[in-house]
Amino acid sequence: MIIKRRRVRQTKSLQERLAEEAKQLLKVAETLPPGPKRDAVLLKARQNETALHVTDWLNSPDPEPPT
């Protein structure tokens, strides 16, 4: 049996998607009471922001190693 992979053509860049999701997650976190759910949402937002910074760094013309 051959399984075909679903292919999705992205209309937005990775950077745009990461930034939008991080912003949305921060809004969600504001509505949640302190606790594990809120912590998990904030962690995911920080991970997206970090991924955005790493992607920007890698795409820079002359990436310097982090200090």
HELIX and SHEET records of a PDB file:
HELIX    1   1 LEU A   14  THR A   31  1                                  18    
HELIX    2   2 PRO A   36  ASN A   59  1                                  24    
END                                                                             
